[in-house]
């Protein structure tokens, strides 16, 4: 019996090659999209899963509670992942349920020299010696128990060790750290261990680890100061740890150690580090849980669209199987057997589609990796452990896609069929129409969503940020004291070149790292009030150099020598923070910040110094020429490569010990939206595929409709009907369905995309034209799909049409 079912299924596939191709290719393409999205989602969900003790690893975040009588989050600083050093030993001694604590501090970059070679190394952390007791980083060489114990110990990743030492054994090799006085990384470092490169699915990664005891030797005072924010604190809990109970103990713990009643901490489990954290100052990257929901929904949409194609074509062609059903029933086959047969055929088609899908996935992986920036591999998923899951998936899709056709076909009455009475069922026709409306509604949602995503991303790129970032070359010299001590001479030499329009030094540039700290400023009542805000330490020409607009007061000037010690410029948001609705009213008010006292001399117009995901925050711009890290050079657009070469020559002559590292500010700033651009690429790519699959099903239905109406078309042509009227006749019903789909999809799209846009502080308004454009595109796709078959049917010789039987 089984052999008979398989034989009949195969004959039907071979007999109807076009429809078999549409079913298998469409389902295969739908399953491919679903598998690729599943691989992406699975990779996002797998972050930090390689840590063997991951279910017991937690970290602290730090922030402030709202003041009494204020609403939640009113006036509170955002929670940070990094904060003070004393809290690490304090929680270890107070909470018996904590087994180990690891703290680390991020060194922005570090200048390392090996003989006459110099490297400005990124991805460096000062790390506690307990790191290897908590994190599962595989040590290839060296002793993990002692690798980070002694001062000036260095642990390298495998690829970093190869970059420095080639095939030589790196253990015991010495690299000289920055020799700038007072820098925490200054000294001679000995390589004590080499570890495997950190997996890509890690919420933070690094190239080197330096022992935290080195930091303790160079700057010991910060380990006793609760106000110095520069440390990440993670801990390993014991088996009896209860997160709810731990959180309840936090107020008592802090009350005994903190004078600030608003200061508080939160605890995050490792599973939340990448996708669910709301804290700033991450040591690495974070993902988006909402994006995972979006892509998972798209994957389900695409699979549903492909399954609808199968169901529609199967039920539409049911008349061709009617006589077979009648004969089988007349010789004793019961309905259950017929249902099994048709479901079996469905599973066979799904199996063939899955084979096609595996081929497609293998071919598409490189493209998927280029779009997502990931390193997905088919081998991670196509393993023997996945066979049961794939088998279940095959059966479930086969049953879902084939259930309705099987029920319809098995329900035909043999007497009616064998007498030639039509078995067409209006409910089947209505179902097909409903399914077409449903799948094109999904397609229109994706079309409109893609347009909105593109519009929002273009808005981010084109928005006036409030400062000039075009043709702005930025050199990162990592606070090198020799560079800062010669900044005036370097500035003069660079500005002497007519290709360089202006030069400025600063600790931060828009889009880069900036410190946060508290500033005492006189409020309208004359009281000194302490509030926290971002701080840009800048050189004297920074404000003019970036073409920032002053709304009150003045900028720093060489005509006022006291500006370097007793003047401060703030932005409008900072003025409002202290109660000044009119920025001019804060001019002349006293301030106290980081040991500097004086008066506010100017207010700059608010500018977006951080991503447009967040609103403009309060900012102060103290004049501090000797705390600079970046050199910004505004250059002319013509002969840019020659200009860069000239800058490099000047740099190498002045500072041969320091690598020439540059980038363009607009490119650096736009990297903040890298995840958004990837989201756009993925969303658009799979939206196009969804529309293609929907069009494939529509093409099959249009082909079948044209075949079933061959005689009608022939009669109409004999009676004088034009080709255009016949094309309109055949296309009209489908276009009506698409128009209904537009009406249904519009409110859903509006609701879903408004939720997505909530992730941006600055966003576009969803205009009515987007829905019109999405509808027009859907109609064009439908017309292009249907018209070829409609025209072909209309062009048939009516004589041949009427002799078809």
Secondary structure, DSSP 8 states (H G I E B T S, - for coil): -HHHHHHHHHHHHHHTHHHHHHHHHHHHHHHHHHHHHHHHHHHHHTTTTT-TTGGGEEEEEEEE---TTS-TTTT----BSEE-SHHHHHHHHH-TTEEEEEEEEEEEEEEEEETTEEEEEEEEEEE-TTHHHHS---EEEE-TTTTTTSTTEEEEEHHHHHHHHTTS--TT-EEE---STT-TT-SEEEEEEEE----SS-SS--SEEEEHHHHHHHSGGGGG-TT---EEEEEEE-TT--HHHHHHHHHHHHHTT-S-TTEEEEEEEGGGTTTT---BS-SS----HHHHHHHHHHHHHHHHHHHHHHHHHHHHTHHHHHHHHHHHHHTT--HHHHHHHHHHHHHHHHHHHHHHHHHHHHHHHHHHHHHH-----GGGTSSGGGHHHHHHHHHHHHHHHHHHHHHHHHT--HHHHHTT-----HHHHHHHHHHHHHHHHHHHHHHHHHHHHHHHHHHHHHS--SS--TTEEEEE-TT-HHHHHTHHHHHHHHHTSTTEEEEEEES--TTS--EEEEEEEE-TTS-EEEEEEEE--B-TTHHHHTT--EEEE----TT-TTHHHHEEEEEHHHHHHTT-SSGGGGTT-EEEETTEEEEEEEEE-----S-TTS----EEEEB-TTS--EEEEEE-STTHHHHHHHHHHHHHHH-TTS---EEEHHHHHHGGGHHHHHHHHHHHHHHHHHHHHHHHHHHHHHHHHHHHTHHHHHHHHHTT--HHHHHHHHHHHHHHHHHHHHHHHHHHHHHHHHHHHTT-SS-----HHHHHHHHHHHHHHHHHHHHHHHHHHHTS-HHHHHT--
